[in-house]
Amino acid sequence: MMRLRMPLLVVIGLATGLLQQVAIMSAAVAIELPPRPANDDIADVPPVTTAAIAAAREDPTLERAYHLLGADPPDWATAFDLFKDRALTGNPIAETAVCVLEWQKGVSSDAWGQSLVWCRAAAERGYAPGQLLMALLLRDSQDASSKGEYLHWLHLAAAQGDAMAVFLIGKAYALGENAPREVALGQSLLRAVIALKTSTSLLVQSSEYRHGIGQAVDVNLANHYLLQAAAAGEWVAQSDLANFYRKGDGHLPKDPALSARWHDKMLKSLLDMVVNWKPTMAQ
């Protein structure tokens, strides 16, 4: 059986209409997300059901692919083939895993294009990790017209209780990046994620100190929390460290070997999240 995470739950109330507001409640704070941006080019997507996720996760071929990732060394090629076999049947977990491996390992000659195809398939099937990764791929895309979808997919993932999506929405509003700048709104969302006391909470604290969101900029503290988040298995923190050590950025030394180690950890953590995803903010 595949390992399931048991995340700390925070109560979250959700409104469902395209232009309705979404209210998120934690034990200490009530927060409202702004209306999900209207986009006539994107159909509304209902979330995938819990039963459908469970059925997808219990697929024996998917389980075999997942366990190959834990081999020493991981058998990426065989795992990719098995994930793709199940992705072709419409398994949203497998679709998202294929997206990740194309994105990070460049399996196909058109790896970037294939990663978008598979993440979009999972996102449109209503799987929150696919929606989260679709947003991140579009954010980093060279196609400026596609960036209008960024908040759309984040909102859909956040509405299913994905704390990383809530963090990224909060950061977008706090900094005015891919969203109107509304600092108070952004900070309130970040505070809700910090209240979870998870590895994502540590990443949020790192971001606050790095970007001066409600805190004086302090790169040392930012790196302190980033390293804590990465050590706790937060894939975005591990990705940031891999990039910082690769470039000698973020007030960290250039260290290609350390960058490669964090990248390998990130890929395993990301695929673990994709396969074992559960809401960390519950309705």
Stockholm file with secondary structure:
# STOCKHOLM 1.0

chainA/1-283         MMRLRMPLLVVIGLATGLLQQVAIMSAAVAIELPPRPANDDIADVPPVTTAAIAAAREDPTLERAYHLLGADPPDWATAFDLFKDRALTGNPIAETAVCVLEWQKGVSSDAWGQSLVWCRAAAERGYAPGQLLMALLLRDSQDASSKGEYLHWLHLAAAQGDAMAVFLIGKAYALGENAPREVALGQSLLRAVIALKTSTSLLVQSSEYRHGIGQAVDVNLANHYLLQAAAAGEWVAQSDLANFYRKGDGHLPKDPALSARWHDKMLKSLLDMVVNWKPTMAQ
#=GR chainA/1-283 SS CCCCCCCCCCBCCCCCSTTSCEEEECSSCEEEECCCCCCTTSCCCCCCCHHHHHHHHTCHHHHHHHHHTTSSSCCHHHHHHHHHHHHTTTCHHHHHHHHHHHHHHCCSTTHHHHHHHHHHHHHHTTCHHHHHHHHHHHHTCSCGGGGGGHHHHHHHHHTTTCHHHHHHHHHHHHHTSSSCCCHHHHHHHHHHHHTTCSHHHHHHHHHHHHHTSSSCCCHHHHHHHHHHHHHTTCHHHHHHHHHHHHHTCTTCCCCHHHHHHHHHHHHHHHHHHHHHCCCSSBC
#=GC SS_cons         CCCCCCCCCCBCCCCCSTTSCEEEECSSCEEEECCCCCCTTSCCCCCCCHHHHHHHHTCHHHHHHHHHTTSSSCCHHHHHHHHHHHHTTTCHHHHHHHHHHHHHHCCSTTHHHHHHHHHHHHHHTTCHHHHHHHHHHHHTCSCGGGGGGHHHHHHHHHTTTCHHHHHHHHHHHHHTSSSCCCHHHHHHHHHHHHTTCSHHHHHHHHHHHHHTSSSCCCHHHHHHHHHHHHHTTCHHHHHHHHHHHHHTCTTCCCCHHHHHHHHHHHHHHHHHHHHHCCCSSBC
//
